[in-house]
Amino acid sequence: VQQGGIIDSVYFAIESGNYHQNITFSQHVNFKCNVKVVLASVTGNAEDVVFDNLNVSNAPLILNGVDGLIFRNITFRSMNNAFATAVYIYNEANCNRFEECVFESTVSAGNGILVYSNTFSNDKNNSFK
């Protein structure tokens, strides 16, 4: 997807599981607001698909200038005391949607923001339902 891009709308059904890694989507010429890329829990239950940052020094999900992604029924969990953000949006990432997603942190120090977008990065039209 990252190297070849997207020609038309596509749907990824994600199998149930805990994924201990971060995922980064970066800007590409074929990622557009009008070409939807859906990533969704195969069961429709956000508790069944969990992305976390256990043993990873960044957010579980990073949107670096990418447009048109739709996340549906997924949990994004921060478990890292050094980086408590669950979703990091920057570099003009636009038109991304989070539908029925869960954002949570197991960090007790209170030193993080679950979803972070820098005011200088000019991200627009991202929505949470």
Secondary structure, DSSP 4 states (H G I P E B T S, - for coil): -TTT--SS-EEEEEPSEEEES-EEEE--TT--TTS-EEEEETTS-GGGEEEE-TT-SS-SEEEEB---EEEES-EEEE-BTTB--SEEEESS--S-EEES-EEEE--SS----SEEE-GGG---S-EE-
